[in-house]
Amino acid sequence: MSVNKADIESALGEVQDENMGADLVSADLVKDIGIDGERVSVNLVLGYPAAGYFDELKQLVREKLVGLDGVGEVEVKVSSQIKSHAVQQNLKPLKGIKNIIAVASGKGGVGKSTTAVNLALALQIEGASVGILDADIYGPSIPRMLGCKGQPESIDGKSLEPMIGHGIQSMSIGYLVEEDTPMIWRGPMVTQALEQLLNDTNWKDVDYMVVDLPPGTGDTQLTLAQKIPVSGAIIVTTPQDIALLDARKGLKMFEKVEVPVLGVVENMSIHICTQCGHNEYIFGQGGGARMAEEQGVDFLGALPLDIRIREQADSGNPTVVAMQDSQISGIYRAIARKTAAKLATMAKDHSAAFPSIVIQNN
């Protein structure tokens, strides 16, 4: 008895993509099915980077198909194809950047910048081309976290070349001023600087631009929402009630300016004693997950309170690259995959598909 294509599709419809939360068929990930006697080949194309998930997904598909009558050998190919997604209605994606993801928090001290840097590095390890923009003009920390020193080059005297750290393209006001120089600027100067750092940098084929926002819901956030094409935002919080209170404000702000919230990341969720292994919820338990459920957004993951995360970020060698095979690095990579997968479910940008219409009077 030979197997047919409908049988294969039906079986693939029972295989779930854990990052998209949907089966392979309904998520439109199955691009080709080949049948040659008892030999079946399946080609899956994901809309997000997931190098660390490919092998697991291949195994799930093989196990499902080998159980069918008439199927002997199964070959599964998995790849990623990252596309540009829709942004605010009055804006278009920037040249050289497919998607911009804002990383925000309602208040300071919740580990937002550390999360942003490790998220960017995780997206890169999963197979994407990544950039990071340090939008915290008053307290730039990305140069130190990426281990980048010196000033960016300007080949044409008008634009800047991005600084490269651990393979990540980056730009920050921190590259242009001394580390201990305070930025004593009013709001309009800050927002102008942010726009220049983004628009006057020669970004090169970036799949995801991670924007590390300053805490709060002030001028910088408003500029980002009104003038910069953002595909989605992530809210970083700790489980502490006072942090969650402000995180909700940040989430509501993005909703009001029509920027989709991709999900919530809970940082410092649990402390594991390095001496005895005792688990302790120093800042409370499960607050980020509850907030995500209450607000109807995805909970992307929880990160531990671990001294190594702080030490590695301070030394310019963040956890995702310093301890690639560690459990913590695995959590960052899982968050990166879920974030990009959530974005992949959203509307694509089709502005480039439509030609400009020019009316001439002859």
C-alpha positions as CSV (number, residue, x, y, z in Angstrom):
1,M,0.0,0.0,0.0
2,S,1.5,3.3,-1.1
3,V,1.1,6.5,0.9
4,N,-0.4,9.6,-0.7
5,K,0.2,13.4,-0.2
6,A,-3.1,13.8,1.7
7,D,-1.9,11.3,4.3
8,I,1.4,13.1,4.7
9,E,-0.3,16.5,5.1
10,S,-2.8,15.0,7.6
11,A,0.1,13.6,9.7
12,L,2.1,16.9,9.5
13,G,-1.1,18.7,10.7
14,E,-0.6,16.8,14.0
15,V,3.0,18.1,14.5
16,Q,3.2,21.3,16.6
17,D,5.8,24.0,16.2
18,E,6.4,24.8,19.8
19,N,7.6,28.4,19.1
20,M,4.6,29.4,16.9
21,G,2.1,27.4,19.0
22,A,0.5,26.0,15.8
23,D,0.8,22.9,13.7
24,L,3.0,22.8,10.7
25,V,0.2,22.9,8.1
26,S,-1.9,25.7,9.5
27,A,1.2,27.7,10.1
28,D,2.1,27.3,6.4
29,L,5.5,25.9,7.1
30,V,5.2,22.9,4.7
31,K,6.6,24.1,1.4
32,D,7.0,20.8,-0.5
33,I,6.2,17.1,-0.1
34,G,7.9,14.5,-2.3
35,I,6.9,10.8,-2.6
36,D,9.0,8.3,-4.4
37,G,7.8,4.8,-3.6
38,E,8.3,4.3,0.2
39,R,10.6,7.3,0.3
40,V,9.1,10.6,1.5
41,S,10.8,14.0,1.6
42,V,9.4,17.1,3.4
43,N,10.7,20.6,3.0
44,L,9.8,23.0,5.9
45,V,10.6,26.7,5.8
46,L,10.2,28.7,9.0
47,G,9.6,32.4,9.1
48,Y,12.0,32.9,12.0
49,P,15.6,31.9,12.9
50,A,15.6,28.6,14.9
51,A,18.9,26.8,14.3
52,G,18.8,25.3,17.8
53,Y,15.3,23.9,17.0
54,F,15.9,22.3,13.6
55,D,17.1,18.9,14.7
56,E,14.2,18.5,17.2
57,L,11.7,19.5,14.6
58,K,13.2,17.1,12.1
59,Q,12.9,14.3,14.6
60,L,9.3,15.1,15.4
61,V,8.4,14.9,11.7
62,R,10.3,11.7,11.1
63,E,8.7,9.9,14.1
64,K,5.2,11.0,12.9
65,L,5.7,9.9,9.3
66,V,7.5,6.7,9.8
67,G,4.5,5.3,11.6
68,L,2.4,5.6,8.4
69,D,1.6,2.6,6.2
70,G,3.7,2.7,3.0
71,V,6.4,5.0,4.4
72,G,10.0,3.6,4.7
73,E,12.6,6.3,4.5
74,V,11.9,9.9,5.5
75,E,14.0,12.9,4.6
76,V,13.3,16.3,6.3
77,K,14.8,19.6,5.3
78,V,14.3,22.6,7.6
79,S,15.4,26.2,6.8
80,S,14.5,29.8,7.8
81,Q,13.4,32.7,5.6
82,I,13.1,35.9,7.5
83,K,10.8,38.6,6.0
84,S,10.0,42.2,6.8
85,H,6.8,42.7,8.8
86,A,4.3,45.5,8.9
87,V,5.0,48.6,10.9
88,Q,2.9,51.6,12.0
89,Q,0.5,52.7,9.3
90,N,2.2,56.0,8.3
91,L,5.8,54.5,8.3
92,K,7.8,52.2,6.0
93,P,10.7,49.9,7.0
94,L,14.1,51.4,6.9
95,K,16.8,50.6,4.3
96,G,18.9,47.7,5.3
97,I,16.7,46.7,8.2
98,K,13.9,44.2,7.9
99,N,12.4,44.3,11.4
100,I,12.8,46.6,14.4
101,I,12.1,45.1,17.9
102,A,11.9,47.5,20.8
103,V,13.0,46.2,24.2
104,A,11.3,48.2,27.0
105,S,10.6,48.3,30.7
106,G,8.5,50.5,32.8
107,K,11.2,51.2,35.3
108,G,15.0,51.0,35.6
109,G,17.0,48.2,37.3
110,V,15.1,45.2,35.9
111,G,17.9,44.1,33.6
112,K,16.5,45.4,30.3
113,S,19.8,46.2,28.6
114,T,21.3,42.9,29.6
115,T,18.3,41.1,28.2
116,A,18.4,43.2,25.0
117,V,22.0,42.3,24.4
118,N,21.7,38.6,25.1
119,L,18.5,38.5,23.0
120,A,20.3,40.1,20.1
121,L,23.2,37.6,20.4
122,A,20.7,34.7,20.7
123,L,18.9,35.7,17.5
124,Q,22.3,35.8,15.8
125,I,23.2,32.3,17.0
126,E,19.8,31.0,15.8
127,G,20.7,32.2,12.3
128,A,19.7,35.9,11.9
129,S,21.7,39.0,10.9
130,V,21.3,41.3,13.9
131,G,21.9,44.9,14.9
132,I,21.4,46.7,18.2
133,L,20.6,50.4,18.7
134,D,21.3,51.9,22.2
135,A,18.4,54.3,22.6
136,D,19.3,55.1,26.2
137,I,21.0,58.4,25.5
138,Y,21.5,59.3,29.2
139,G,22.8,55.9,30.2
140,P,24.3,54.1,27.3
141,S,25.5,50.6,28.2
142,I,25.7,48.7,25.0
143,P,29.3,49.5,24.1
144,R,30.6,48.1,27.4
145,M,28.3,45.0,27.2
146,L,29.4,44.2,23.6
147,G,33.1,44.9,24.5
148,C,33.4,47.6,21.8
149,K,35.9,50.4,22.2
150,G,36.8,53.4,20.0
151,Q,34.7,55.5,17.7
152,P,32.7,54.5,14.6
153,E,34.2,55.4,11.2
154,S,32.7,57.7,8.7
155,I,33.7,56.9,5.1
156,D,31.7,59.7,3.4
157,G,31.8,62.3,6.2
158,K,28.0,62.1,6.5
159,S,27.1,58.6,7.8
160,L,28.6,56.3,10.4
161,E,29.7,52.7,10.0
162,P,28.2,50.4,12.8
163,M,30.5,49.1,15.4
164,I,30.9,45.3,15.5
165,G,30.9,43.3,18.7
166,H,30.5,39.5,18.8
167,G,29.3,39.7,15.2
168,I,26.5,42.2,16.1
169,Q,26.2,45.6,14.4
170,S,25.7,48.3,16.9
171,M,25.4,52.1,17.4
172,S,25.3,54.1,20.6
173,I,25.9,57.7,21.8
174,G,28.4,55.9,24.1
175,Y,30.7,55.5,21.1
176,L,30.7,59.3,20.5
177,V,31.4,60.6,24.0
178,E,33.6,59.6,26.9
179,E,32.2,56.9,29.2
180,D,32.1,59.2,32.2
181,T,30.6,62.2,30.3
182,P,27.0,63.0,31.4
183,M,24.5,63.8,28.6
184,I,22.9,67.0,29.9
185,W,20.3,67.4,27.1
186,R,16.7,68.3,27.0
187,G,14.0,66.0,25.3
188,P,14.2,67.4,21.8
189,M,18.0,67.0,21.6
190,V,17.7,63.4,22.8
191,T,15.0,62.5,20.3
192,Q,17.0,64.1,17.4
193,A,20.1,62.2,18.5
194,L,18.1,58.9,18.5
195,E,16.8,59.5,15.0
196,Q,20.3,60.3,13.7
197,L,21.9,57.3,15.3
198,L,19.4,55.1,13.6
199,N,19.0,56.8,10.2
200,D,22.7,57.9,9.7
201,T,24.2,54.5,10.3
202,N,25.0,52.2,7.4
203,W,23.3,49.1,8.6
204,K,24.0,46.1,6.5
205,D,21.2,43.6,5.7
206,V,19.8,43.4,9.3
207,D,17.0,40.9,9.8
208,Y,16.3,42.1,13.3
209,M,17.3,45.5,14.9
210,V,17.0,45.3,18.6
211,V,16.4,48.8,20.2
212,D,17.3,49.1,23.8
213,L,15.0,51.8,25.1
214,P,15.5,53.8,28.3
215,P,13.1,52.9,31.1
216,G,9.7,54.7,31.3
217,T,7.3,56.1,28.8
218,G,8.8,59.5,27.9
219,D,10.1,61.4,24.9
220,T,12.3,58.6,23.5
221,Q,9.5,56.1,23.6
222,L,7.1,58.5,21.9
223,T,9.7,59.3,19.1
224,L,10.1,55.6,18.6
225,A,6.4,55.1,18.2
226,Q,5.8,58.0,15.9
227,K,8.9,58.2,13.7
228,I,10.6,54.9,13.7
229,P,9.1,51.8,12.0
230,V,8.7,49.3,14.8
231,S,7.5,45.7,14.1
232,G,7.0,44.8,17.7
233,A,8.0,45.3,21.3
234,I,9.1,43.2,24.3
235,I,8.4,44.2,27.9
236,V,11.1,43.2,30.5
237,T,10.1,43.1,34.1
238,T,10.9,41.4,37.4
239,P,8.2,39.5,39.4
240,Q,8.2,42.4,41.9
241,D,4.8,44.1,42.2
242,I,6.3,47.6,41.9
243,A,8.1,46.6,38.7
244,L,5.0,45.0,37.3
245,L,3.0,48.2,38.0
246,D,5.3,50.2,35.7
247,A,5.7,47.4,33.2
248,R,1.9,47.5,32.6
249,K,2.2,51.2,31.8
250,G,4.8,50.4,29.2
251,L,2.7,47.7,27.6
252,K,-0.4,50.0,27.5
253,M,1.7,52.7,25.8
254,F,2.7,50.4,22.9
255,E,-0.9,49.4,22.5
256,K,-2.0,53.0,22.3
257,V,0.5,53.8,19.6
258,E,-0.4,50.6,17.7
259,V,2.9,48.8,18.1
260,P,2.2,45.0,18.8
261,V,3.6,43.7,22.0
262,L,5.3,40.4,21.2
263,G,5.4,39.3,24.8
264,V,6.8,39.6,28.3
265,V,10.2,38.5,29.7
266,E,10.5,38.0,33.4
267,N,14.0,38.7,34.6
268,M,15.5,37.8,38.0
269,S,12.7,35.3,38.5
270,I,14.5,32.9,40.9
271,H,17.8,32.9,42.7
272,I,19.7,29.6,43.0
273,C,22.3,29.7,45.8
274,T,25.8,28.9,44.4
275,Q,26.8,27.4,47.8
276,C,23.9,25.1,48.6
277,G,21.6,25.1,45.6
278,H,18.6,26.4,47.5
279,N,15.9,28.1,45.3
280,E,14.5,31.4,46.5
281,Y,12.0,33.8,44.9
282,I,13.6,37.1,46.0
283,F,11.4,39.4,44.0
284,G,8.2,37.3,44.2
285,Q,7.0,34.5,42.1
286,G,5.2,34.3,38.7
287,G,4.4,38.0,38.4
288,G,5.5,38.2,34.7
289,A,3.4,35.2,33.7
290,R,0.3,36.6,35.4
291,M,0.8,40.0,33.9
292,A,1.1,38.5,30.4
293,E,-2.1,36.4,30.9
294,E,-4.0,39.4,32.3
295,Q,-3.0,41.6,29.3
296,G,-3.5,38.9,26.7
297,V,0.1,38.7,25.4
298,D,2.6,35.9,25.3
299,F,4.9,35.0,28.2
300,L,8.2,34.5,26.4
301,G,10.3,33.1,29.3
302,A,11.8,33.6,32.8
303,L,15.5,34.2,33.5
304,P,17.2,33.5,36.8
305,L,19.0,35.9,39.1
306,D,22.5,34.7,38.5
307,I,25.7,36.6,39.3
308,R,27.4,35.3,36.1
309,I,24.9,37.2,33.9
310,R,25.9,40.4,35.5
311,E,29.6,39.6,35.5
312,Q,29.7,38.6,31.9
313,A,27.7,41.6,30.7
314,D,30.0,44.0,32.6
315,S,33.1,42.3,31.1
316,G,31.8,42.7,27.5
317,N,31.3,39.0,27.0
318,P,27.5,38.4,27.6
319,T,26.2,35.0,28.7
320,V,24.9,33.8,25.4
321,V,28.5,33.9,24.0
322,A,30.4,33.3,27.2
323,M,28.4,30.1,28.1
324,Q,26.9,29.0,24.8
325,D,26.0,25.5,26.1
326,S,24.6,26.6,29.5
327,Q,21.0,26.4,30.7
328,I,20.9,30.2,30.9
329,S,22.0,30.6,27.3
330,G,19.4,28.0,26.3
331,I,16.7,30.1,28.0
332,Y,17.8,33.3,26.1
333,R,17.8,31.3,22.8
334,A,14.3,29.9,23.5
335,I,13.1,33.5,24.2
336,A,14.7,34.7,21.0
337,R,12.9,31.9,19.0
338,K,9.5,32.6,20.5
339,T,9.9,36.3,20.0
340,A,10.8,35.9,16.3
341,A,8.1,33.3,15.8
342,K,5.5,35.6,17.3
343,L,6.6,38.3,14.8
344,A,6.5,35.8,12.0
345,T,2.7,35.3,12.6
346,M,2.0,39.0,12.0
347,A,1.3,40.7,8.7
348,K,4.1,41.0,6.2
349,D,5.3,44.3,4.8
350,H,4.2,44.5,1.2
351,S,5.1,48.2,0.5
352,A,8.0,47.2,-1.7
353,A,5.7,45.0,-3.9
354,F,3.7,48.0,-5.1
355,P,5.4,50.3,-7.6
356,S,5.3,54.1,-7.1
357,I,2.7,55.7,-9.4
358,V,3.9,58.9,-11.1
359,I,1.4,61.1,-13.0
360,Q,2.9,63.2,-15.7
361,N,1.2,65.9,-17.8
362,N,2.4,65.4,-21.4
